[in-house]
Amino acid sequence: MSTFKHKILTLLLLLCFSSLPLSAKNDHNLTDAQLNAFLGIITNFILSDEAAPVSPDVQDITHNGTTYGFVTSPYTGKVWLDRNLGAARVCEQFDDSACYGDYYQWGRNFDGHEDSMSATIATEATDVNTAGSDFITGNSDWASVDASGATRATNWSKTDGSSVCPVGYRVPSITELRAETLDNGVTNRDTAFANFLKLPSAGDRINFNGSIHDVGYWGYVWSSSASGSGASYLFFDSDDAYWLSYPRPDGLSVRCLRD
């Protein structure tokens, strides 16, 4: 209920009950104690309803041109976007091309490179925050700076909406991603799709030449966790599911977690 409606309801209730006799002499009147108790119940109800948060499962949010819903984990109680970043809809099957979404190079911003049809360039970026709009290929990393990955991990952990995730959301750590998947029954692409996250086998965009690889067969999901010269990700195919370190310039799926 809106704040305005609450105010109107409160005013009407107060006017109504203030007009009633407060004396207990007449059997048809409320006693002072009964009236005060009833008014207290109504006031508490109004205030508690005003303060109660709206369930995240029934809200939508638009970020970088895509509208997302939300799902709540039955394992951890955490709230996640209902689809991969850039996906047109929630997956209807593991090889549903409409739910694959974008392919992000690890730690990189929403700058156009994530589009599966973006142009490619073989020159490493010298600034992780202004890398242009091309998908960077042919190198062991897409940037010649931030070797540890600390800056990019921090960027993907932002919750102010300036990174790839909507306001209040961030890219999960590998521990958080595992807790929802590998630790709770995800053993291959079928169980990845059956999971509450409905993860698709979107394949990846390889850094060798920028082509899309393994679409409809394998699934890759980035975490925000740097790992040596690479970064940690979730992988699944028709037989297995596990997590590993992967080269940062490859383009993988991203799913956001509410902070």
SVG drawing of the C-alpha trace seen along z (x, -y; Angstrom):
<svg xmlns="http://www.w3.org/2000/svg" viewBox="-26 -13 77 51">
<polyline fill="none" stroke="black" stroke-width="0.4" points="0.0,0.0 1.3,-3.5 2.3,-6.1 -0.5,-8.3 -3.1,-5.6 -1.8,-4.9 -2.2,-8.5 -5.7,-8.6 -6.6,-5.4 -5.1,-6.6 -6.9,-9.9 -10.3,-8.2 -9.8,-5.7 -8.8,-8.5 -11.8,-10.6 -14.1,-7.6 -13.0,-6.5 -12.5,-10.0 -16.2,-10.6 -17.2,-7.6 -18.1,-8.1 -15.2,-7.1 -17.4,-6.5 -18.0,-3.0 -21.3,-4.0 -23.3,-2.8 -23.2,0.9 -23.2,0.0 -20.0,-2.0 -16.4,-0.8 -14.5,-1.2 -11.5,-3.5 -9.2,-0.5 -10.8,1.3 -10.8,-1.7 -7.2,-2.6 -6.1,1.1 -8.0,1.2 -6.4,-2.0 -3.0,-0.7 -3.5,2.5 -4.6,0.4 -1.6,-1.9 0.9,0.9 -0.6,2.6 -0.2,-0.5 3.3,-1.2 4.5,2.4 3.0,2.7 4.7,-0.6 8.1,0.7 7.8,4.2 10.0,4.6 8.4,5.6 9.4,9.2 12.2,9.1 10.6,12.0 7.9,9.8 10.0,6.8 11.6,6.1 14.6,3.9 16.0,2.5 19.8,2.2 21.8,1.4 18.7,1.9 17.6,5.3 14.8,6.0 15.4,8.6 13.3,10.5 14.6,12.2 14.8,15.6 15.5,16.6 17.8,19.5 16.2,22.4 19.7,23.2 21.1,20.0 18.1,17.6 20.1,15.2 18.5,13.3 19.8,13.6 18.8,12.1 16.6,14.6 18.7,14.7 22.2,14.1 23.3,10.5 21.9,9.4 19.5,12.4 16.1,11.7 14.3,14.1 14.5,16.8 15.7,20.1 13.1,22.6 15.7,25.3 19.4,25.6 20.0,24.8 17.5,21.9 19.4,19.3 17.2,16.5 18.5,16.9 22.2,17.1 22.9,13.4 26.2,11.6 29.8,12.8 31.9,10.7 35.7,10.7 36.5,11.1 36.3,7.9 35.4,5.8 32.7,3.1 29.5,2.9 31.1,1.2 29.9,3.0 32.5,5.8 30.0,8.2 27.8,8.3 28.3,11.6 28.6,9.7 31.0,7.0 34.1,6.3 37.4,7.6 40.8,6.1 44.2,7.6 45.6,4.8 45.5,5.1 43.8,2.3 46.1,0.0 43.2,-1.0 40.7,1.5 38.1,-1.1 38.3,-2.5 38.9,0.5 36.9,-0.6 34.0,1.4 35.8,4.2 36.3,7.7 40.1,8.0 41.7,11.1 45.0,12.9 46.6,12.2 46.9,13.9 44.9,11.1 42.6,8.4 44.5,5.7 48.2,5.0 47.7,3.6 46.2,5.0 48.1,8.3 46.8,9.4 43.2,8.8 42.5,6.8 41.1,3.7 38.8,5.8 37.6,7.9 36.8,4.7 34.9,3.3 32.8,6.4 32.0,6.3 30.5,2.8 26.8,2.5 26.1,-1.1 25.1,-0.2 28.3,-1.6 29.6,1.9 27.9,4.7 25.2,5.5 22.1,3.5 22.1,1.3 22.3,3.5 23.8,6.4 27.3,7.7 29.1,10.5 29.4,13.4 32.6,14.9 33.3,18.5 32.4,19.6 29.0,18.0 28.5,19.5 29.5,22.9 27.1,22.8 24.1,22.5 25.3,25.0 28.1,27.6 27.3,27.8 23.6,28.4 23.2,31.0 24.6,29.4 26.5,32.2 26.1,31.5 24.2,29.2 20.8,30.8 21.0,30.2 22.4,26.8 19.2,26.0 17.1,27.7 18.7,25.6 16.7,22.5 19.1,20.3 18.1,22.1 21.6,21.8 22.0,22.3 24.7,24.0 25.6,20.7 29.2,21.7 31.9,19.0 33.5,16.5 37.2,17.5 39.9,14.9 41.9,16.6 39.7,15.0 36.5,13.9 34.3,16.7 31.5,18.3 32.3,21.8 30.4,24.8 27.0,23.1 24.2,25.4 26.7,27.9 28.8,26.3 28.1,23.7 30.6,21.2 29.8,18.6 32.3,16.1 32.8,15.3 34.4,12.2 37.4,14.2 40.8,13.8 42.9,16.9 46.5,16.7 46.8,15.1 43.2,16.1 39.8,16.0 37.5,18.6 34.4,19.8 31.7,22.5 31.7,25.0 29.2,27.7 28.7,30.0 26.7,33.2 28.7,35.3 30.3,33.0 30.2,29.8 33.1,28.2 35.0,24.9 38.4,24.0 40.6,21.0 40.1,19.7 41.9,17.1 40.5,13.6 40.2,12.6 37.6,15.3 34.0,14.1 31.7,16.0 28.2,15.6 27.6,13.5 24.8,13.9 24.4,11.2 23.8,11.7 22.1,9.2 24.6,7.9"/>
</svg>
